[in-house]
């Protein structure tokens, strides 16, 4: 007699097998340069994506949804679509950099150009029509503000 495999268990095992193997034990080998390490729950420190769309899809869409309409469930994820809070780019830049409530701070995981790119992308998509690019120099200045 054959036993059926629970689909949820099969999915969980498949997801675990898809994770990258852990790196060498601490002290065994020098870690790769920070610029080549990806930010994720495995302890890496920086996202490799450089353009706003790629950053949004790989970092932001999981919570804010691919269409930017936000979500509710285990938490509340605000909509970015048709968001008047995005009119002035300083507000979303500050949120991305410093985090807010359940949103993590990305200041160490994204450099100034990445933050400018992802905020510019969100401000020009999802029904938002704020067409001015976020200046990288201004993101750098905000980063220095205590």
ZISUL-V143240 format. One record per residue. PSI is psi in whole degrees, -180 to 180 (* if undefined). Layout:
psi->PSI
psi->PSI
//
This chain:
psi->133
psi->137
psi->140
psi->145
psi->132
psi->126
psi->-37
psi->-39
psi->-43
psi->-43
psi->-44
psi->-44
psi->-42
psi->-42
psi->-42
psi->-39
psi->-24
psi->-15
psi->146
psi->151
psi->144
psi->153
psi->-176
psi->158
psi->150
psi->129
psi->-15
psi->-35
psi->148
psi->138
psi->160
psi->161
psi->147
psi->-34
psi->-17
psi->-1
psi->142
psi->143
psi->124
psi->-175
psi->-6
psi->3
psi->3
psi->164
psi->-16
psi->140
psi->139
psi->-20
psi->144
psi->-25
psi->156
psi->-42
psi->-46
psi->-40
psi->-45
psi->-49
psi->-36
psi->-19
psi->-50
psi->-35
psi->-25
psi->-34
psi->-45
psi->-1
psi->148
psi->-26
psi->2
psi->10
psi->3
psi->-176
psi->164
psi->148
psi->-113
psi->-16
psi->-179
psi->126
psi->110
psi->148
psi->143
psi->-12
psi->135
psi->44
psi->111
psi->-17
psi->-12
psi->-1
psi->-45
psi->120
psi->-19
psi->-35
psi->-55
psi->-32
psi->-45
psi->-40
psi->-45
psi->-42
psi->-45
psi->-11
psi->173
psi->130
psi->-116
psi->-7
psi->128
psi->159
psi->131
psi->12
psi->-31
psi->-12
psi->-15
psi->139
psi->180
psi->-43
psi->-38
psi->-43
psi->-44
psi->-42
psi->-46
psi->-37
psi->-41
psi->-44
psi->-49
psi->-38
psi->-17
psi->9
psi->174
psi->34
psi->1
psi->138
psi->39
psi->100
psi->-8
psi->132
psi->147
psi->121
psi->128
psi->-39
psi->-35
psi->-35
psi->-43
psi->-40
psi->-41
psi->-35
psi->-34
psi->-16
psi->128
psi->*
//
